[in-house]
Amino acid sequence: MKENKIQWQVIVGIIIALVIAIFAVINVDPVEVNFLFVQADWPLILIVLGSVLCGCLIIFFLNIAKSRNMKKKLKQLTTEKSELERQLAAAKAMKTHSSKVETRQPENTENVTK
């Protein structure tokens, strides 16, 4: 199931890359780019491709941050699960131990009263 999802993501990525490439190649006219104190005439293809590259880099770094947060959360939840399993085992042991004590007490009281 997950392999199928990855294949679709690759196919969609290739289609988007082709559309961007065609769009960039069609737009080769020079345009004026204004930086704070400098102006330059650049081909529109460079601006389109540079913008796409910047967007890809932003998404890449956001995914890295998300992945790190997910790994941190997974580690935290694994530790919490282990602690809860330990507490459950201790509670079961206490319940077993206390039920044995409770069953012995009535037997002792019955023997004393007879």
VOPAGU-2260 file (C-alpha; in pm, 1 decimal, decimal comma):
REM VOPAGU-2260
SITE   aa  ch    i         X         Y         Z
SITE  MET   A    0       0,0       0,0       0,0
SITE  LYS   A    1     273,5     244,8      96,3
SITE  GLU   A    2     477,2     152,6    -214,3
SITE  ASN   A    3     179,4     244,3    -430,7
SITE  LYS   A    4     153,6     584,2    -259,5
SITE  ILE   A    5     524,3     649,0    -317,1
SITE  GLN   A    6     488,9     556,7    -685,6
SITE  TRP   A    7     204,1     805,1    -725,7
SITE  GLN   A    8     409,3    1075,8    -554,3
SITE  VAL   A    9     697,6    1014,0    -795,3
SITE  ILE   A   10     464,1    1024,7   -1097,0
SITE  VAL   A   11     300,0    1348,5    -978,9
SITE  GLY   A   12     644,8    1496,5    -906,7
SITE  ILE   A   13     765,4    1415,7   -1258,6
SITE  ILE   A   14     451,8    1568,1   -1414,0
SITE  ILE   A   15     491,2    1886,5   -1206,3
SITE  ALA   A   16     861,2    1907,6   -1300,3
SITE  LEU   A   17     772,0    1875,8   -1669,7
SITE  VAL   A   18     506,0    2147,1   -1645,4
SITE  ILE   A   19     750,8    2380,0   -1470,0
SITE  ALA   A   20    1023,5    2305,9   -1725,1
SITE  ILE   A   21     789,7    2374,5   -2018,5
SITE  PHE   A   22     665,0    2693,5   -1852,0
SITE  ALA   A   23    1022,2    2810,1   -1788,8
SITE  VAL   A   24    1141,3    2735,9   -2144,5
SITE  ILE   A   25     847,0    2926,0   -2293,8
SITE  ASN   A   26     927,2    3235,0   -2081,1
SITE  VAL   A   27    1278,9    3334,1   -2184,1
SITE  ASP   A   28    1224,6    3709,5   -2219,7
SITE  PRO   A   29    1448,2    3929,1   -2006,9
SITE  VAL   A   30    1280,0    4096,0   -1710,0
SITE  GLU   A   31    1400,4    4364,5   -1474,3
SITE  VAL   A   32    1464,5    4238,1   -1122,7
SITE  ASN   A   33    1485,4    4494,6    -844,4
SITE  PHE   A   34    1692,8    4408,4    -541,3
SITE  LEU   A   35    1711,3    4666,3    -263,1
SITE  PHE   A   36    1975,5    4887,7    -422,2
SITE  VAL   A   37    2050,7    4706,3    -747,7
SITE  GLN   A   38    1857,8    4641,1   -1065,2
SITE  ALA   A   39    1936,9    4363,1   -1310,2
SITE  ASP   A   40    1791,0    4224,8   -1631,2
SITE  TRP   A   41    1761,3    3848,1   -1608,0
SITE  PRO   A   42    1589,0    3595,8   -1830,3
SITE  LEU   A   43    1252,4    3496,6   -1687,9
SITE  ILE   A   44    1353,5    3129,4   -1710,6
SITE  LEU   A   45    1617,8    3187,6   -1440,7
SITE  ILE   A   46    1368,8    3360,6   -1215,1
SITE  VAL   A   47    1111,0    3084,2   -1257,1
SITE  LEU   A   48    1365,4    2806,8   -1197,5
SITE  GLY   A   49    1522,6    2996,7    -905,8
SITE  SER   A   50    1181,2    3042,7    -745,8
SITE  VAL   A   51    1099,4    2673,9    -787,3
SITE  LEU   A   52    1437,4    2581,0    -639,4
SITE  CYS   A   53    1380,4    2809,4    -339,1
SITE  GLY   A   54    1033,9    2658,1    -285,8
SITE  CYS   A   55    1176,4    2305,3    -304,0
SITE  LEU   A   56    1447,3    2391,7     -52,5
SITE  ILE   A   57    1192,9    2540,7     187,5
SITE  ILE   A   58     973,5    2229,5     165,3
SITE  PHE   A   59    1279,8    2005,0     206,4
SITE  PHE   A   60    1392,7    2179,4     525,2
SITE  LEU   A   61    1038,9    2186,7     665,6
SITE  ASN   A   62    1012,9    1811,2     605,0
SITE  ILE   A   63    1345,0    1755,8     783,0
SITE  ALA   A   64    1217,3    1954,2    1082,6
SITE  LYS   A   65     888,6    1760,4    1079,4
SITE  SER   A   66    1075,6    1430,1    1058,6
SITE  ARG   A   67    1295,4    1520,6    1355,1
SITE  ASN   A   68     992,5    1622,2    1559,4
SITE  MET   A   69     818,9    1295,6    1471,3
SITE  LYS   A   70    1124,9    1092,4    1574,7
SITE  LYS   A   71    1143,1    1285,1    1902,2
SITE  LYS   A   72     771,8    1224,1    1963,8
SITE  LEU   A   73     811,5     854,0    1877,1
SITE  LYS   A   74    1096,6     820,7    2125,7
SITE  GLN   A   75     890,2     998,3    2392,7
SITE  LEU   A   76     586,1     776,7    2329,3
SITE  THR   A   77     799,1     461,2    2331,7
SITE  THR   A   78     944,7     559,9    2667,4
SITE  GLU   A   79     596,8     640,2    2798,9
SITE  LYS   A   80     465,3     305,4    2671,5
SITE  SER   A   81     746,0     117,9    2844,5
SITE  GLU   A   82     675,2     302,5    3169,9
SITE  LEU   A   83     302,1     228,5    3145,4
SITE  GLU   A   84     372,2    -139,1    3071,9
SITE  ARG   A   85     598,8    -150,9    3377,5
SITE  GLN   A   86     328,5      10,7    3591,8
SITE  LEU   A   87      67,5    -233,1    3456,4
SITE  ALA   A   88     287,3    -530,2    3537,5
SITE  ALA   A   89     345,5    -391,9    3887,8
SITE  ALA   A   90     -28,6    -335,9    3935,0
SITE  LYS   A   91    -105,7    -691,2    3820,3
SITE  ALA   A   92     155,1    -825,1    4059,3
SITE  MET   A   93       6,7    -620,4    4344,0
SITE  LYS   A   94    -345,9    -737,3    4258,7
SITE  THR   A   95    -235,3   -1100,5    4250,9
SITE  HIS   A   96     -47,2   -1056,8    4576,0
SITE  SER   A   97    -332,2    -871,1    4748,8
SITE  SER   A   98    -594,7   -1121,4    4631,4
SITE  LYS   A   99    -391,3   -1404,1    4781,4
SITE  VAL   A  100    -375,6   -1214,6    5108,6
SITE  GLU   A  101    -749,6   -1147,1    5100,9
SITE  THR   A  102    -833,4   -1512,9    5041,4
SITE  ARG   A  103    -609,7   -1623,7    5327,0
SITE  GLN   A  104    -759,2   -1382,2    5580,2
SITE  PRO   A  105   -1114,9   -1515,4    5560,9
SITE  GLU   A  106    -985,6   -1872,4    5592,9
SITE  ASN   A  107    -792,2   -1779,1    5907,2
SITE  THR   A  108   -1091,2   -1602,4    6061,2
SITE  GLU   A  109   -1319,7   -1898,1    5994,4
SITE  ASN   A  110   -1077,2   -2137,3    6169,8
SITE  VAL   A  111   -1054,7   -1909,3    6470,8
SITE  THR   A  112   -1432,3   -1876,7    6510,4
SITE  LYS   A  113   -1494,2   -2250,1    6494,6
